[in-house]
Amino acid sequence: MIEATVWESLQASLIDSVVAPIRASLPGRIGVVTWYGQHEGHRFAHYDAFRRHGLTTFRSDDNHFLDIFAAVTASTGWWWALPDVCIMADRPTALHTESIPGSLHGERRLHHHGSPAIEFADGQQVFALHGTIVPQWVLDDPTVERIANEPNIEIRRCAIERLGWDGYLAAADLTLIHSAPDPGNPGQRLSLYSTPLAWLNGERLLLVENGSLERDGHRRRYGLHVPGDVSNALDAAGWTYGISGADYARLTRRT
C-alpha cells in the first residue's frame, strides 16, 4: 500500500510530470551527477513513511542521513556536490498542476491555462496544458498559420483545442473529404478532412466526438491523424482500431 500511495504516486507527480519537462527545457547536461533534491521527494517520502508508521527500523546513522536528505528535499531543488563547493538550485517560484483523470492516489500533472506551469526566479518558464508541454504561443496567440507550421502533433492538438474545433476548421478552410454517422457512437458523426501542406507525411484529419458528455455538459471533440490515402470516414475510424471500415460499421458501441 505504501509503495503505491507514496512512491508510485509521488514518482508520477514529480518525475513524470515535473522533472521531465524541466530537463527538456534546459541545455545538455553539464557532466556532473545531481543529488537528490525536491524532484526526488518520492524516494525519501517512501522510506520516511515506513519509519513513521513503525513498519521498519533503521540504524542510527541511516536515520541521520534520512533526516538530512528529507530536509534537503524540503528546501532545495537539484544540487551538485563537488570537491570544494556545493551548488544548490532554487525551487520554482510557481508550480501549477491538476489531478490526472482516473488516478488512484492523487497523481498530478503540469497544467495552467493562462500562465507558466513552472516558473523560476531567473525567468525560466515551462508552459503546459493538461500535462503536455507547449510553447508560449499556444496559450497567448494560437493561430491557424502557427498550427499549420507546427511539426509536433501534440502541440498542434493543444493549439487547436485552444481555438476550438469549430473556429479552427472555419479559419483553416480545410476540405471536408467524407462524413458519415458514427455507428459506434449513436447520434454523432465522423468527419474526414484534408490537412495543410505544411503538415508532414500527408496525413488526414478524422474529427470524432466523445461518446459521453463532459462534466460541464459539452461533448468533447478529437482530431485523429490517419493515413493520407484514406478517403472514407468509416475506413479512417476503422484504421484507428486496426480493423476495416466495414467491420467498424458493424459496431454497436465504441469504447
N, C-alpha and C positions, 0 to 999 in steps of 0.2 A: 504493500500500500504506500509506504513512504517513497519507494522507488518511483512509483507512478505519479504521486501527488507532489513530490518535491523535486527530485532530479529531472524526470522527464518533462514535467510541466514547465519548470524554470528554464530548462535547456531549450525547449521550443520557443519560449518567450524571449530569452536572451540571445542564444547563439543563432538560431534560425532567423529570428525576426529583427534583431538589432545588430548583432556583431557582423553578420554577413554584409548588410547594406553599408555599414561604416567602412569595412575593409574595401568594398568595391569602389567606394568614392575617393579612396586615398591612393597616392602613388605606390610603387612597388615597395616591398619590404626593405628595411634598412640593414638587414643582415645579422641582427641580434635577437635573442629569444625574449618574448614578452612573458611576464609572470602574471599570475592570477590576480585579477582585479574585479571591478564591478561586473564585467561582462562574463565572468566565470562563476558568478554567485551560486549557480545551481550546485556546484561541487561541494562547497563548504556548507551550504544550507542542508544538503543531503546528510553529511556526517554530523552536523550540529543537531539535526532533528533526532537522529538515533541517540545522541548523547543526552539531549534534553528530556527525552521520553524514557530514559533509563534502559534502553534496549541494547546498549553496548557500553563497555568501559575501556577508556584509552589510558595509556601510560601517561605519567605527569608531563613528560617532555612533548608527547603528541598533543595533549590538551593545550599546552603552552603555544605550540605552533598553530593549532587550530584557532585559538583566540587571536593570535597575531593576524593570520590570514583573513579571519572574519572581520577584524577591524579595518584592514586594508580594503577589503571588498566593499565595506560600507562607506568608505571615504574617498576612494580614488577610482580612476578608470584603469586603463592598461598601465603597467610600469615595467621598466627595464633596469635590471641590476647589472652594473658594470663594475670593473675592478675598483675605480676610485670615485664613482658617482652613481647616484640612483635617479633615473628620470621617471617622473610620475605625470601622467596625463590627467587633465581635468575631466570631471564628469560632464555630461551635456548640461547646458543651461535650460534646455527644453527637450522633453521626450513625450511624444503623444502616441498612444496605442489604442486598440479596440479589441474586444474579445473575438477570438476566432470562432466562427459559427460551427456548432457541433462539437466543440472541445469539451472534454470530460472534466478537466481540472483547472479551468480558468486560464488556459493558454491565451496569449495575446500576440498581436501583430502590429507593425507600424501603420499608423493612419492619421492623417489630418487633412480635411477637405479645403482648408484655406490658408495654411501656413506650413513652415517646415515641420516634418515629423520629428526630426532631430536637429538641434542647433547647438553649436559650441561657442564659447566666449570669443574665439578668434574669427568668427563669422562663417565657419564651415557649416554647411547645411545639407540635409538629406530630405527630399520630398517623397512622400509615399501615399498611395491610395489603396486602402484595404490590403496592405502587405506588399504591393507592387511598387518598386522604386521607379520614379518617373522624373523627368527633367522639370524645371520650374514652369516652363511654358504650358504644360498640361493643366496646371492649376490656374495660372494667371491669364493665359491667352491662347486657348486651343483654337486652331483654325483649320479649315479644310486643306490648305496648302501644306501646313506643317504635318498634318496627319498623312497626307499623300506621300510626303518625302521621308517619313519615319520608317526605318527598316525593321524596328523591333515590334513584333506582333502585340505583345502585352502592353507596350506603351501606346500603340495605336488604339487598342481596345479601351484603355482608360481615358484617352483623349476624346474618343467618340462618345463614351458614356457621359463625359462632362458636357458635351454639346447636346446630347440626347439623340437617339437614333433617327427620329423624325426630322429634326433640324439638320443632322449630318447628311442624310440621304437627299434632302432637298437642296442643300448648299453644294454638295459634291456632284450633283447631277449624274449619279450612277445609273446605268442602264439596267432595267429590270429584264432579265432573260426569261424567267419562268416562275410562276407562282401556283401553288396548289394547297388545298386543305391538308392539315397535318393529321393523318389517321391515328397517330399515337397521342394526339393532344386535341381532343374534340373542341371545335369552336375556334381554333387558331389556324394560322396559315404558315406555310413555308414559302420564303421568297428568295430567289437566287439572283444575285446582281453581279455585273462586271465590276472590276476594281481598277483603280488608277494605274496608268502605265508605270508609274514610279515604284509600285509595289513589286517585290521580287517574285520570281517563279511563275508569273502569270496566273496567280490564284484567283478564284472567285469567292464571293461572299454569300453565305447562306444565312439569312436572317430568320431566327426561330424565336418563339415566345415560350416563356416558362409555363409549365403545366399548373402551377399553383400561384396564388396571389401573395405579394409581399405583405408585411405587417401593416403598411400604410394603405393597402388596398390596390396598389397598382401591379401590373403584370410586367415582370422584367423581360427585356429582350436581349438576345445574344447574337453576335455575329460570328459565325464559324467559318474558318478558312477551308475551302475544298479545292480539289484539283481544277485547273483551268479548262480541262477538256470535258467537264461535266456540264450538260446543258439542261438537265431536268431536275427540278427541286427535290422530287422524291428520290432520285438517284443520289443526289448530293447528301440528303439526310441519311440514306442507307449507307453511304460511304463512311460517314462518321461512326457507324456501328459495326463496320466490316461486313455488311450484308448488301444485297442488291436492292434496287429501288422497288422491285416487285415484292420482295419479302417485307420491306419496310411498310409497303402499302397495306399489308395484311395485319399490321399491329393493331391491337385494341387499346393499348395504353403504353406510352413511352415513359421510361423511368430515368 
